[in-house]
């Protein structure tokens, strides 16, 4: 499924987005992998207040688990699984 969230801010910065993915999406998977798997989360979209800008994260497979295992730089790793959203639309994942 797709989790789409909208912030009450005029812009979603890359840092805010990456921090959100790390702490609110991936960290819960590390703590409770079975519950995360049952949720069937495939994509997370975080958009600004008017939904004109934001980012989408590909949460399929073991993306978060890989980031946690390898101790990678979370911002650059998350960027590999991210697409930018504009004009209220998020393109398909790469």
C-alpha positions in Angstrom: 0.0 0.0 0.0 0.8 3.7 -0.2 1.1 5.9 2.8 0.6 9.5 1.8 1.2 12.3 4.3 0.9 16.0 4.0 2.9 18.4 6.2 1.5 21.8 7.1 4.7 23.5 5.7 5.2 25.3 2.4 8.2 23.1 1.5 9.4 19.6 2.3 13.2 19.7 2.4 15.4 16.7 1.6 16.7 16.7 5.2 13.2 16.7 6.8 12.1 14.0 4.4 15.2 11.8 4.9 14.9 12.2 8.7 11.2 11.3 8.5 11.9 8.2 6.5 14.7 7.1 8.8 12.8 7.6 12.1 9.2 7.1 11.2 9.4 4.4 8.5 12.6 2.5 8.7 13.3 2.5 12.5 9.9 0.9 13.3 10.8 -1.8 10.8 14.1 -2.5 12.6 12.3 -2.8 15.9 9.2 -4.8 14.7 10.0 -6.4 11.4 7.0 -8.7 11.5 4.5 -6.0 12.1 6.0 -3.9 9.4 5.8 -6.8 6.9 2.1 -7.3 7.7 1.4 -3.7 6.9 2.3 -4.2 3.3 3.8 -0.8 2.9 5.3 -0.3 -0.5 5.6 3.5 -0.9 5.6 6.5 1.4 4.8 10.0 0.0 5.5 13.1 2.1 4.0 16.3 0.5 4.0 19.9 1.5 0.9 21.9 2.6 -0.7 22.3 -0.8 0.6 18.9 -2.1 2.6 20.7 -4.9 6.0 19.4 -3.7 7.5 16.6 -1.8 9.1 13.2 -2.1 8.2 9.5 -2.4 10.2 6.6 -0.9 10.2 3.1 -2.2 9.6 1.0 0.9 9.3 -2.3 -1.0 11.3 -5.3 -0.1 14.1 -5.0 2.5 15.2 -1.5 1.7 15.0 -0.3 5.3 16.5 -3.6 6.6 19.5 -3.2 4.2 20.1 0.4 5.4 20.0 -0.8 9.0 22.3 -3.7 8.5 25.0 -1.9 6.5 25.3 1.2 8.6 25.1 3.3 5.5 24.9 7.1 5.4 21.1 7.3 5.6 20.6 10.4 3.5 22.5 9.1 0.5 20.9 5.7 0.8 17.4 7.0 1.1 18.0 9.3 -1.9 18.6 6.1 -4.0 15.1 5.0 -3.3 13.4 8.4 -3.7 11.6 10.3 -6.4 10.6 14.0 -6.2 7.0 14.9 -6.4 5.7 18.0 -8.1 2.4 19.5 -9.0 0.5 17.1 -6.8 1.9 14.0 -8.4 4.6 11.5 -7.6 6.1 9.6 -10.5 6.5 5.9 -10.4 9.6 4.6 -8.5 12.7 4.0 -10.6 
